[in-house]
Amino acid sequence: MYEDDAAVVPATGEAIARATEPGGAASGASFGGQVLAGTPVVPGLAYGPVIRIAADRPDPGPGYEVAADARDAQAAAFDEAARTVAERLRKRASAASGAAAEVLQATAAMAEDRGWCAAVRKAVAAGSPAPHAVAAVTAEFSVMFEKVGGLMAERITDLEDVRDRVLAEILGVPEPGIPVPPRPSVLVADDLAPADTSGLDPESIIALVTRRGGPTSHTAIIARQLGIPCVVAVPGAMELAPGTLVLVDGGEGSVAVEPPHADTESRIARWREDAAAIHEWTGPGATADGHAVALLANVQDGASAEVAASAPVEGVGLLRTELAFLDRDAEPSVAEQAEEYSRVLDAFEGRKVVIRTLDAGSDKPLRFVDHGEEANPALGVRGIRVARSSPALLSRQLEAISLAARGRDADGGAGAAMVMAPMVATVDEARTFAAEVRAAGLVPGVMIEVPAAAVLADRILEEVDFVSIGTNDLTQYVMAADRMSGELAEFSDPWQPAVLALVAGVARAGRRAGKPVGVCGEAAADPALACVLTGLGVTSLSAAPAAIRQVGVALERVTHACCEAAADAALGASSAPAAREAARAALTG
């Protein structure tokens, strides 16, 4: 349910005015009303009435002790509900693409998580009604996840969403979710679950504002994929009354409450001009003075690659391969994997394709791999580390990629299959991985997302042919900040000078080695930050296809020297907000 008791049509006579702000042209406007400040996530401007998700959740009802002969029926009701919810989420995942498909698959797996389900069944066997067992066990797991922190803390919202859906199924009430509002509106929430965010219609929900979350949370990632302006970690967001007119600036990170009509109309007019330029942009990526920056797409599978191939991108900078593995009781065969990789390579025939090997573990466990119990999974056995205990898993994946790439360019040029490993932390790991990749006839690279790898980038680049910086995890590890924590959103911001300093160091190492350095984290989708990354020396930027045109227009409006000046300004700042402001001043000055 949503609350919309006093919604009104915006004064401009239109329900929405959106665009992007590559060069910050519309920044800094003043408003007569209150302006709430948060963390910018997805650039764009949206003007409309607030709707909120009602706080109503399925009520487990009064507690009582279940008779011994009725407990099996309670357990069966829970099992059936969990299975039904998981199947619904998988169905939604199959209809989605990119990051949305991945997080929906992960959420579906959570509904059937062995530990959570076993704990609920244990509570039911002790006499608790199934609804109460679900609620109580979820509360216990949430406390545990919060103590662990990192990626596990991020899953609390997902787990609570699963709880509500399972409870609704057991109780026979409507499954929670976000209905379609009567007019295009700005959705304000404490936080959003992936299952809700992935199903949003950008024509109905024109912007997202959340009290919690960070710039690399699931909400942020999916909003970016959908192209919906988004601001997170906004104090006071939940105090906005339904129907209140707000102007959301996703690039600036501001929410103007009942702004003056003249200012609103002026900003909307400027955004429309930017929107027209963005819509017409066809690439390739380059600054105003011709400095080339390859703009690539992040994709998830063959279906998302076929869609992305029609965007003005020069190839794939990140093919996440987890989707084919997450919802399986057994590892997909080499032939099955090869077929999926071939779809991606076929869609981008003659263009660069970078495939990331399986990034499993932590919040993406595999059913057919024993991950064991870890006190802090975010710092545990994930990414390339899974190959330590299951080396054949990696070998078979490389075999499948090699089969798919057979007959294509094997020298690293257009059409080559380039393969990189996630969570590499040492030179030895890079060397061992590179040898196995080369033996498969492929081009080796690694992800730079562990601070140790950034520090040793010179030596790692001696072993591989390219690196790609995953700014999501790199930021989280550098700043020791849970990316889902609204209170720590400033620390989990890729604009942090410490993070930019590491990126600069990796880019310098790439120049010395004469090898490419890309960025495939969410930072690459921020138009202003894309200019800064270019100034730092990054050679390619890979993002959700919906963000590519915004980045392309941002780059073509500035010179390479301007990008370098913006990079220097950001590096010299004392905080993420200061870095953002300093860079924008350099880009527009």
ChimeraX attribute file (.defattr): number of C-alpha atoms within 10 A of each C-alpha:
attribute: neighborCount
match mode: 1-to-1
recipient: residues
	/A:1	15
	/A:2	17
	/A:3	16
	/A:4	19
	/A:5	10
	/A:6	13
	/A:7	19
	/A:8	17
	/A:9	17
	/A:10	21
	/A:11	15
	/A:12	15
	/A:13	7
	/A:14	11
	/A:15	19
	/A:16	24
	/A:17	22
	/A:18	22
	/A:19	26
	/A:20	34
	/A:21	29
	/A:22	30
	/A:23	24
	/A:24	20
	/A:25	16
	/A:26	20
	/A:27	16
	/A:28	9
	/A:29	10
	/A:30	13
	/A:31	16
	/A:32	12
	/A:33	12
	/A:34	13
	/A:35	17
	/A:36	15
	/A:37	19
	/A:38	27
	/A:39	27
	/A:40	26
	/A:41	32
	/A:42	33
	/A:43	30
	/A:44	28
	/A:45	29
	/A:46	30
	/A:47	31
	/A:48	30
	/A:49	28
	/A:50	28
	/A:51	27
	/A:52	23
	/A:53	21
	/A:54	12
	/A:55	10
	/A:56	9
	/A:57	14
	/A:58	21
	/A:59	14
	/A:60	18
	/A:61	10
	/A:62	8
	/A:63	11
	/A:64	10
	/A:65	11
	/A:66	16
	/A:67	12
	/A:68	11
	/A:69	8
	/A:70	13
	/A:71	21
	/A:72	14
	/A:73	13
	/A:74	21
	/A:75	22
	/A:76	13
	/A:77	18
	/A:78	25
	/A:79	19
	/A:80	14
	/A:81	21
	/A:82	24
	/A:83	16
	/A:84	18
	/A:85	23
	/A:86	25
	/A:87	17
	/A:88	13
	/A:89	22
	/A:90	21
	/A:91	15
	/A:92	19
	/A:93	25
	/A:94	16
	/A:95	12
	/A:96	17
	/A:97	22
	/A:98	25
	/A:99	24
	/A:100	27
	/A:101	26
	/A:102	26
	/A:103	25
	/A:104	29
	/A:105	28
	/A:106	26
	/A:107	27
	/A:108	28
	/A:109	24
	/A:110	23
	/A:111	26
	/A:112	19
	/A:113	14
	/A:114	12
	/A:115	10
	/A:116	18
	/A:117	20
	/A:118	13
	/A:119	18
	/A:120	26
	/A:121	23
	/A:122	15
	/A:123	20
	/A:124	26
	/A:125	19
	/A:126	15
	/A:127	18
	/A:128	23
	/A:129	26
	/A:130	28
	/A:131	27
	/A:132	20
	/A:133	26
	/A:134	26
	/A:135	19
	/A:136	17
	/A:137	20
	/A:138	22
	/A:139	16
	/A:140	12
	/A:141	17
	/A:142	20
	/A:143	14
	/A:144	15
	/A:145	20
	/A:146	16
	/A:147	13
	/A:148	16
	/A:149	23
	/A:150	25
	/A:151	23
	/A:152	20
	/A:153	22
	/A:154	22
	/A:155	23
	/A:156	22
	/A:157	18
	/A:158	22
	/A:159	21
	/A:160	17
	/A:161	22
	/A:162	27
	/A:163	25
	/A:164	22
	/A:165	25
	/A:166	30
	/A:167	29
	/A:168	21
	/A:169	21
	/A:170	21
	/A:171	18
	/A:172	11
	/A:173	12
	/A:174	11
	/A:175	16
	/A:176	19
	/A:177	19
	/A:178	19
	/A:179	12
	/A:180	15
	/A:181	16
	/A:182	9
	/A:183	17
	/A:184	24
	/A:185	32
	/A:186	30
	/A:187	24
	/A:188	25
	/A:189	19
	/A:190	19
	/A:191	21
	/A:192	27
	/A:193	21
	/A:194	27
	/A:195	25
	/A:196	15
	/A:197	22
	/A:198	25
	/A:199	17
	/A:200	18
	/A:201	13
	/A:202	15
	/A:203	14
	/A:204	18
	/A:205	23
	/A:206	28
	/A:207	31
	/A:208	27
	/A:209	32
	/A:210	26
	/A:211	23
	/A:212	24
	/A:213	30
	/A:214	32
	/A:215	29
	/A:216	26
	/A:217	27
	/A:218	26
	/A:219	28
	/A:220	28
	/A:221	27
	/A:222	24
	/A:223	24
	/A:224	26
	/A:225	22
	/A:226	21
	/A:227	21
	/A:228	28
	/A:229	30
	/A:230	33
	/A:231	34
	/A:232	33
	/A:233	27
	/A:234	25
	/A:235	16
	/A:236	12
	/A:237	21
	/A:238	16
	/A:239	9
	/A:240	15
	/A:241	18
	/A:242	22
	/A:243	20
	/A:244	18
	/A:245	26
	/A:246	25
	/A:247	26
	/A:248	29
	/A:249	29
	/A:250	27
	/A:251	26
	/A:252	25
	/A:253	25
	/A:254	25
	/A:255	25
	/A:256	21
	/A:257	20
	/A:258	20
	/A:259	20
	/A:260	14
	/A:261	14
	/A:262	12
	/A:263	14
	/A:264	22
	/A:265	16
	/A:266	12
	/A:267	18
	/A:268	22
	/A:269	16
	/A:270	15
	/A:271	22
	/A:272	16
	/A:273	13
	/A:274	22
	/A:275	21
	/A:276	12
	/A:277	16
	/A:278	22
	/A:279	12
	/A:280	10
	/A:281	17
	/A:282	15
	/A:283	17
	/A:284	16
	/A:285	27
	/A:286	23
	/A:287	23
	/A:288	17
	/A:289	13
	/A:290	12
	/A:291	16
	/A:292	17
	/A:293	22
	/A:294	21
	/A:295	27
	/A:296	32
	/A:297	29
	/A:298	28
	/A:299	28
	/A:300	23
	/A:301	23
	/A:302	21
	/A:303	18
	/A:304	22
	/A:305	26
	/A:306	17
	/A:307	13
	/A:308	24
	/A:309	22
	/A:310	11
	/A:311	17
	/A:312	19
	/A:313	26
	/A:314	23
	/A:315	27
	/A:316	28
	/A:317	27
	/A:318	27
	/A:319	24
	/A:320	20
	/A:321	22
	/A:322	21
	/A:323	23
	/A:324	18
	/A:325	21
	/A:326	23
	/A:327	20
	/A:328	13
	/A:329	11
	/A:330	12
	/A:331	18
	/A:332	15
	/A:333	12
	/A:334	16
	/A:335	16
	/A:336	12
	/A:337	22
	/A:338	21
	/A:339	17
	/A:340	18
	/A:341	25
	/A:342	21
	/A:343	18
	/A:344	25
	/A:345	28
	/A:346	17
	/A:347	21
	/A:348	22
	/A:349	17
	/A:350	16
	/A:351	20
	/A:352	23
	/A:353	28
	/A:354	24
	/A:355	26
	/A:356	21
	/A:357	22
	/A:358	24
	/A:359	20
	/A:360	22
	/A:361	21
	/A:362	20
	/A:363	19
	/A:364	22
	/A:365	22
	/A:366	21
	/A:367	17
	/A:368	13
	/A:369	16
	/A:370	12
	/A:371	18
	/A:372	7
	/A:373	8
	/A:374	12
	/A:375	12
	/A:376	16
	/A:377	20
	/A:378	19
	/A:379	14
	/A:380	15
	/A:381	20
	/A:382	22
	/A:383	19
	/A:384	25
	/A:385	20
	/A:386	20
	/A:387	15
	/A:388	11
	/A:389	12
	/A:390	13
	/A:391	12
	/A:392	11
	/A:393	17
	/A:394	20
	/A:395	16
	/A:396	18
	/A:397	20
	/A:398	24
	/A:399	20
	/A:400	22
	/A:401	29
	/A:402	23
	/A:403	19
	/A:404	22
	/A:405	22
	/A:406	14
	/A:407	10
	/A:408	17
	/A:409	16
	/A:410	18
	/A:411	13
	/A:412	17
	/A:413	15
	/A:414	17
	/A:415	21
	/A:416	23
	/A:417	27
	/A:418	27
	/A:419	27
	/A:420	29
	/A:421	26
	/A:422	23
	/A:423	24
	/A:424	25
	/A:425	22
	/A:426	16
	/A:427	20
	/A:428	13
	/A:429	17
	/A:430	25
	/A:431	19
	/A:432	11
	/A:433	23
	/A:434	23
	/A:435	16
	/A:436	15
	/A:437	25
	/A:438	15
	/A:439	13
	/A:440	17
	/A:441	20
	/A:442	25
	/A:443	23
	/A:444	27
	/A:445	29
	/A:446	30
	/A:447	27
	/A:448	33
	/A:449	24
	/A:450	22
	/A:451	20
	/A:452	15
	/A:453	24
	/A:454	27
	/A:455	17
	/A:456	17
	/A:457	24
	/A:458	20
	/A:459	18
	/A:460	26
	/A:461	25
	/A:462	16
	/A:463	20
	/A:464	22
	/A:465	22
	/A:466	24
	/A:467	24
	/A:468	29
	/A:469	28
	/A:470	24
	/A:471	28
	/A:472	20
	/A:473	24
	/A:474	26
	/A:475	29
	/A:476	23
	/A:477	20
	/A:478	19
	/A:479	19
	/A:480	14
	/A:481	20
	/A:482	27
	/A:483	30
	/A:484	30
	/A:485	21
	/A:486	24
	/A:487	18
	/A:488	18
	/A:489	24
	/A:490	22
	/A:491	24
	/A:492	33
	/A:493	27
	/A:494	26
	/A:495	25
	/A:496	24
	/A:497	23
	/A:498	19
	/A:499	25
	/A:500	24
	/A:501	18
	/A:502	21
	/A:503	27
	/A:504	22
	/A:505	18
	/A:506	28
	/A:507	29
	/A:508	18
	/A:509	24
	/A:510	24
	/A:511	15
	/A:512	11
	/A:513	16
	/A:514	12
	/A:515	17
	/A:516	19
	/A:517	27
	/A:518	31
	/A:519	28
	/A:520	26
	/A:521	25
	/A:522	24
	/A:523	26
	/A:524	30
	/A:525	28
	/A:526	25
	/A:527	27
	/A:528	27
	/A:529	26
	/A:530	27
	/A:531	34
	/A:532	33
	/A:533	26
	/A:534	30
	/A:535	22
	/A:536	24
	/A:537	25
	/A:538	26
	/A:539	22
	/A:540	23
	/A:541	31
	/A:542	29
	/A:543	27
	/A:544	25
	/A:545	29
	/A:546	17
	/A:547	23
	/A:548	28
	/A:549	28
	/A:550	28
	/A:551	29
	/A:552	27
	/A:553	28
	/A:554	28
	/A:555	31
	/A:556	23
	/A:557	17
	/A:558	18
	/A:559	19
	/A:560	22
	/A:561	16
	/A:562	23
	/A:563	26
	/A:564	21
	/A:565	21
	/A:566	30
	/A:567	29
	/A:568	20
	/A:569	21
	/A:570	28
	/A:571	25
	/A:572	16
	/A:573	19
	/A:574	12
	/A:575	18
	/A:576	24
	/A:577	20
	/A:578	18
	/A:579	24
	/A:580	21
	/A:581	20
	/A:582	20
	/A:583	30
	/A:584	23
	/A:585	15
	/A:586	18
	/A:587	27
	/A:588	13
	/A:589	7
